[in-house]
């Protein structure tokens, strides 16, 4: 493709520039020569060479190319025997380019290479342009007349992508809102605070993927699930702050009941965390306060709770090196459970009695 400017085109362009200058002069505007404007000043070789020093010392350099502001940021430095290379990102007028700038500090003549954007390859004979410093290499591409149009198209394309992402995000939020209560309940059932005081969300992430597959099957399930986890975790936190945690309901799941009891222990002054769904060694909740540890077994029963629950929490007390142990239920306890609990200092509580068990 021949893009060279003909002599006739050049004359017409210069005439248009001259006419515009005269019009600005008549209006009293600044008509200093275009090449004398600061943003169009060419860097001296000494100034350009200092760019490598700036990247090494500060990790960032900025300079003008024509009428554009260029920023180069070091994102990685590679060192090995006989090798020292900088990998840098490049942005022009605030727009980050997808192509990196590579600077080989072992080659001080043509050590900087910039990959030509694919849309501009027709202008260059090679995929890379080289220079002895970042300015020299980038000037060959960014200083070309065709770069302005490329930058405008890049901005338009990214703006369209941003709008599309915003529409998809809005769609995910709207669909999740329809099932907000269900998702919050699932979040409470499937997440817990681990021993490092970090919330473990792996199981809820799988549930979020299942939700995505059912409600948003045309979107990537993994990406939707990540949004769902962040969104629902915020909803769950808001519910806790508003004091709107789940109330007791005989039809709630065992996991909901554990969460319900953990919230009551927290209200009583304990730091309460739910244990993993499996491998808990008999403890559903571990509470701590003032250097003391309490392990709790929760039983949501429709009949009386037997001494098996007491045996489980005794084992949990040993496993967790706890000071106290309790079994909490909505149901009454059998005589055998009460006898074993009395002999082993295990407290048996209805969930309404949790507020009475305060840290001492």
ABEGO torsion letter per residue (X at the ends): XBABBBAAAAAAAAAAAAAAAAAAAAAGBBABBAAABAAABBBBAAAAAAAAAAAAAAGBBBBBBEABBBBBBBABBBBBBGBBBBBBBBBBGGBBBABBBBBBAABAAAABBBBBBAAAAAABABABBBBABAAAAAAAAAABAAAAAAAAAAAAAAAAAAAAAAAAAAAAAAAAAAAAAAAAAAAAAABBBBAAGBBBAAAAAAAAAAAAAAABAABBAAAAAAAAAAAAAAAAAAAAAAGABBBBBAABBAAAAAAAAAAAAAAAGBBBBBBBABGAGGBABBBBBGGBBBBBBBBBBABBBBAAAAAAAAAAAAAAGBABBBBBBABBBBAAAAAAAAAAGBBBBBAAAAAABBBX
